[in-house]
Structure formats: structure tokens, C-alpha cells
Amino acid sequence: MRLFIQLVFVSLQHLNNKAMGDLESKPAPPSYSPPPTPPPPSPTFREPWRKISWSNKEEDMKYVKNYQPGNPEVKHLRIMLYGPVGAGKSSFISSVNNIIIDRQGFSTTDGDASFTTKYETHRIQKGGRGDFYPFVFNDIMGLEDNGGVTVEDIKLALQGHVRDGYTFNNRSALSDTDPGYNSSPSVDDRVHLLVCVYSANTSEIKESVLQKMKEIREAASDLGIPQVAIITKVDEACEETEKDLKNVYKSKYLKKKMTDFSSQLGIPLNCIFPVKNYSSEINIDDDVDSLILSALRRMIDFGDDFINKM
């Protein structure tokens, strides 16, 4: 009996040791680790969505400098800029002037109030005194929510009825009895290309200003005048472009900005050109020049097509 009890005890001890061994040999469950956080989406496209030759500056410069209106009755191509206050209209004209005459000079600062008060024709000196390139710019008072240039004045300017030097009145439009009214505009007085200027650094366009812009577009369309747009201050609006201007057509933010602007105003995306105006720079920058000259070359093409149809 004692022997039987000992055998049972040994058997039970063996089974217990085997169970404990199995428990000890079983691997411990892995500790929980949260899944890795995915990296944030890239702010740039892998490839630029629009091609531009950054090494093509000299060819574009030559094209601009050699331009002559295709219509012999037209002495100069007239390009008029309009847009909200502070968009960069005056700075763009100043930047073009500095690039073409190959110097860095004074560039206006477009602030909250309209810098321009008069209808002034800006010419770029070509060589000797009195010799200018055959394209000119007209800057106008900026569009504001309550104030700024009137839509009626812009419509008159499109038709050539506004004399050079006319001082804009934000309370009333130019009348045909005013000394600033041109009753018999020539083909040179008329606007041949309308350019809308808008800042990429602006969060939104006020509805009242947007409505004015649409009215101006409709008036130009009725006259058959071609229209393009330039988006300024791309370096201030986008960190990637601020680091490297060559990212301008890789920036997802800027493409969305241009696409939204195209939808709002109705200007096709292929007629919208991003630029950076000269502001704080004291030396000419090839990348800045390339963007501006690329846009200017296309402005000239659009305007000359219209001149040839006049």
C-alpha cells in the first residue's frame, strides 16, 4: 500500500513538473506597439505640373526686345493691369522695366491703400532718349470693397476714352464732358490685352471686389480683348517657393490657389502665370527674371493676336 502511494505521488510530481516546464517554455506574449505614424503628405509634386525652361531667360529676353506689332497701324501694344488693392500691379511694371533695362531700381510697394491714383502710360526706354519699346503698360487705381477705381472708368479705359494723366475719382466715373475724356480714341489708345493681377498671399477675394472683377472681364470679352492673369507674391504665400523659386510649379498650395482663382473669375488655368516681383532684392535674380519674362512673352503673344485682328 505504501509502495502504491509512493508511485502515485511520483506520478503526480512528474505530471506537475512537466506542466510547469510547458508553462516555462511557452514564449511570453509580445508587448503592444502602436502602428508607426505615417509621414505627412509632401507639399510638392514629384514633377512640375507645368514646364518652364529656367535656362531660357536670354531667349525670352531677345524675343521681348525684338517684338514689333504685327499690325503696321499700331505703334505699340497696350497692356492694362487691374486687380485688388495691394496685388502688385505697380511692382510688376517696375520689375519688368528693371529686367529689360538690366538694372535693379526702385520697385513700388503695394500696400493696403491704392498706390496709383492716375491713369498713366508706362513706357520702357529702349536706347537713346525718346526711343521706347513697342509695348506699354497702363496701371490703374486698385479695386476696393468701398472705394477704389470705378468699373465704369475701367470700361472707358478699355475703349481708349481715358486720357493719359487722368486722376481717378472713386466717387464718380469719368464723363464725356470731363477734360480727361478722349472722345476720338485711336487704335493705339485702346487696350489690347487685359491683365488681372492677384496676390497668392491673399486668403480670399471679397465678394464685392470679385463682382467688380467679373464685370470688367465681361466688358473686355464684349470688346474681344484677350485676358490673362498673373499671381504675385508666390514666395510669401508658399514656404517651398520661398526656399526655392523653382518649386513654383511643384507647389501643391500654389496650384490649388491658381485653380481656385481660375474657377472664381473664369480665366483658364493656362492663361494664369505665377510671378515674384522684385521687392527687397538689390541684385537681379535669374529665377525671378525667368518667371516674369515667361509671363511677359505670352502677354505679348496674346495681345499681338488681337492687334492683328483689329
C-alpha positions in Angstrom: 0.0 0.0 0.0 2.8 2.3 0.9 4.5 1.4 -2.3 1.3 2.3 -4.3 1.0 5.7 -2.6 4.7 6.4 -3.4 4.1 5.5 -7.1 1.1 7.8 -7.2 3.0 10.6 -5.6 5.9 10.3 -8.0 3.5 10.2 -11.0 1.7 13.3 -9.8 5.0 15.1 -9.2 6.2 14.1 -12.7 3.0 15.5 -14.3 3.3 18.7 -12.3 6.9 19.2 -13.3 6.0 18.6 -16.9 3.1 21.1 -16.7 5.4 23.7 -15.1 8.0 23.0 -17.8 5.5 23.5 -20.5 4.5 26.8 -19.0 8.0 28.0 -18.6 8.9 27.1 -22.2 5.9 28.8 -23.7 7.0 32.2 -25.1 5.7 35.3 -23.5 3.1 37.3 -25.5 4.6 40.2 -27.4 4.2 43.6 -25.8 1.8 46.0 -27.7 3.4 48.7 -30.0 1.2 51.3 -31.7 1.5 51.4 -35.5 4.0 53.9 -36.9 2.6 57.3 -37.7 2.6 57.8 -41.5 4.7 60.8 -42.7 2.7 64.0 -43.6 1.9 64.3 -47.3 4.6 66.2 -49.3 3.7 69.9 -50.0 5.2 69.5 -53.5 4.5 67.3 -56.5 7.3 64.9 -57.6 7.4 66.6 -61.0 6.4 70.1 -62.0 2.8 70.3 -63.4 3.8 73.0 -65.9 7.1 73.0 -67.8 9.3 76.1 -67.8 12.9 76.4 -69.0 14.8 78.1 -66.2 17.8 78.5 -68.5 15.7 80.2 -71.3 16.0 83.7 -69.9 18.2 85.1 -72.7 15.9 83.7 -75.4 12.8 85.2 -73.8 14.6 88.5 -73.3 15.6 88.5 -77.0 12.0 87.7 -78.0 10.6 90.6 -75.9 13.2 93.1 -77.0 12.8 92.3 -80.7 9.0 92.4 -80.7 7.2 94.6 -83.2 3.4 94.8 -83.6 2.2 92.7 -86.4 -0.3 95.4 -87.4 1.5 98.3 -89.0 -1.2 100.7 -88.0 -0.5 100.0 -84.3 2.6 101.7 -82.9 2.6 100.0 -79.5 0.8 97.1 -77.8 -1.1 98.5 -74.8 -1.3 96.2 -71.7 -3.6 97.3 -68.9 -3.4 95.8 -65.4 -6.2 95.7 -62.9 -6.9 94.0 -59.6 -7.5 94.4 -55.9 -5.5 97.0 -53.9 -2.1 95.7 -52.9 -2.0 92.9 -55.5 1.3 94.0 -57.0 0.4 95.8 -60.3 2.8 98.7 -59.9 5.6 96.4 -58.7 5.1 94.1 -61.7 5.5 97.0 -64.1 8.6 98.3 -62.2 10.1 94.7 -62.2 9.6 94.4 -66.0 11.3 97.7 -66.5 14.3 96.8 -64.3 14.7 93.4 -66.1 14.6 94.8 -69.6 17.0 97.7 -69.0 19.2 95.3 -66.9 19.3 97.1 -63.6 17.8 96.8 -60.2 16.0 100.0 -59.3 13.0 101.3 -57.3 10.1 98.9 -57.0 6.9 100.2 -55.6 5.4 98.7 -52.5 1.7 97.7 -52.9 0.1 98.2 -49.6 -3.4 98.4 -48.2 -4.2 101.7 -50.0 -4.0 102.2 -53.7 -0.6 103.5 -54.7 -1.8 104.5 -58.2 -4.2 107.5 -58.5 -3.7 108.5 -62.1 -4.2 106.7 -65.5 -0.6 106.7 -66.6 1.1 105.0 -69.5 4.4 103.4 -68.6 7.0 103.1 -71.4 10.3 101.3 -71.2 13.3 103.2 -72.7 15.0 101.2 -75.4 18.1 103.1 -76.4 18.5 106.8 -76.9 16.2 109.5 -75.4 12.7 109.2 -76.9 13.2 105.6 -78.1 10.9 103.1 -76.4 9.9 99.5 -76.8 6.7 99.0 -78.8 4.6 97.8 -75.8 3.3 99.9 -72.9 1.6 99.3 -69.6 -1.3 101.1 -68.0 -1.7 100.9 -64.3 -4.9 101.9 -62.7 -6.2 102.5 -59.2 -6.9 99.3 -57.3 -10.3 97.8 -56.7 -11.6 98.1 -53.2 -14.7 97.0 -51.2 -15.9 100.5 -50.7 -13.9 102.8 -53.0 -11.1 102.5 -55.5 -11.4 102.9 -59.2 -15.0 102.6 -60.6 -15.8 99.8 -63.0 -17.2 102.4 -65.5 -13.8 104.1 -65.6 -12.1 100.8 -66.5 -14.6 100.1 -69.2 -13.9 103.5 -70.7 -10.2 102.9 -70.5 -10.6 99.6 -72.4 -12.1 101.5 -75.3 -9.4 104.2 -75.2 -11.6 107.0 -73.8 -9.4 107.8 -70.8 -6.6 110.3 -71.4 -3.2 109.8 -70.0 -2.8 111.6 -66.7 -6.5 111.4 -65.7 -6.9 111.4 -62.0 -9.4 108.7 -60.9 -12.3 109.7 -58.8 -13.6 106.8 -56.6 -16.9 108.6 -56.1 -17.9 109.2 -59.8 -16.9 107.9 -63.2 -15.4 109.9 -66.0 -18.0 111.8 -68.0 -17.7 112.8 -71.7 -17.6 116.5 -70.7 -14.5 116.0 -68.5 -11.1 117.1 -69.9 -9.8 113.6 -69.2 -12.2 112.1 -71.6 -10.9 111.1 -75.1 -13.8 111.3 -77.5 -11.9 110.0 -80.5 -9.6 107.2 -79.4 -7.1 105.8 -81.9 -6.2 102.1 -82.3 -3.1 102.9 -80.1 -5.3 104.4 -77.3 -7.3 101.2 -77.0 -6.3 98.4 -74.6 -5.0 95.3 -76.5 -4.5 93.0 -73.5 -6.2 93.0 -70.1 -4.2 91.5 -67.2 -5.8 90.7 -63.9 -3.3 90.8 -61.0 -3.9 88.9 -57.8 -1.8 88.1 -54.8 -1.2 84.5 -53.8 -0.8 85.8 -50.3 -4.5 86.9 -50.1 -6.7 84.5 -48.2 -9.9 85.4 -50.2 -11.4 87.9 -52.5 -14.2 90.0 -51.0 -17.4 89.3 -52.8 -17.9 93.0 -53.8 -14.4 93.1 -55.3 -14.9 89.8 -57.1 -18.1 91.1 -58.6 -16.3 94.2 -60.0 -13.6 91.9 -61.5 -16.3 89.8 -63.2 -17.9 93.0 -64.7 -14.6 94.1 -66.0 -14.0 90.7 -67.6 -17.4 90.7 -69.2 -16.8 94.2 -70.7 -13.4 93.1 -72.1 -14.9 89.9 -73.5 -17.6 92.0 -75.3 -14.8 94.0 -76.9 -12.9 90.9 -77.9 -9.9 91.9 -75.7 -7.8 88.9 -74.7 -7.3 88.4 -70.9 -4.7 86.7 -68.8 -3.8 86.8 -65.1 -0.7 86.9 -63.0 -0.4 85.6 -59.5 2.1 87.6 -57.5 3.9 87.1 -54.2 4.3 83.4 -54.6 7.3 83.4 -52.3 5.4 85.0 -49.5 2.5 82.5 -49.9 4.4 79.3 -50.0 7.3 78.1 -47.9 8.5 75.7 -50.6 8.7 78.5 -53.1 10.3 80.9 -50.7 13.1 78.3 -50.2 13.5 77.8 -54.0 11.5 79.7 -56.6 11.9 76.7 -59.0 9.3 74.9 -56.8 6.6 77.3 -58.1 5.2 74.6 -60.4 5.7 71.9 -57.9 3.9 73.6 -55.0 0.5 71.9 -54.3 -0.6 75.0 -52.5 0.0 77.4 -55.4 -1.6 75.1 -57.9 -4.7 75.0 -55.8 -4.6 78.7 -55.4 -4.4 79.2 -59.2 -7.1 76.6 -59.8 -9.5 78.2 -57.3 -8.8 81.6 -58.8 -9.5 80.2 -62.3 -12.9 78.9 -61.1 -13.8 82.1 -59.3 -13.0 84.5 -62.2 -13.4 82.3 -65.2 -9.9 82.7 -66.6 -8.5 79.4 -67.9 -5.7 77.9 -65.9 -3.3 78.1 -69.0 -3.8 81.8 -69.0 -2.7 82.3 -65.4 1.0 82.8 -64.7 2.7 82.9 -61.2 5.5 85.5 -60.7 7.6 87.1 -58.0 8.1 90.8 -58.2 11.3 92.5 -57.1 10.8 94.0 -53.6 13.7 93.7 -51.2 16.4 92.5 -53.6 19.3 94.7 -54.6 20.6 92.5 -57.4 18.9 90.9 -60.4 17.9 87.3 -59.9 17.8 84.9 -62.8 14.9 82.8 -61.5 12.8 85.9 -60.8 13.6 87.1 -64.3 12.7 83.8 -65.9 9.2 83.7 -64.4 8.4 87.4 -65.3 9.8 87.1 -68.9 8.0 83.9 -69.5 4.7 85.6 -68.5 5.5 88.8 -70.5 6.3 86.8 -73.6 2.9 85.2 -73.5 1.2 88.5 -72.8 2.8 89.9 -75.9 1.6 86.9 -78.0 -2.0 87.2 -76.8 -2.0 91.0 -77.3 -0.4 90.8 -80.8 -3.0 88.2 -81.9 -5.7 90.8 -81.0 -3.9 93.6 -82.8 -3.7 91.5 -86.0 -7.5 91.0 -85.9 -8.3 94.7 -85.4 
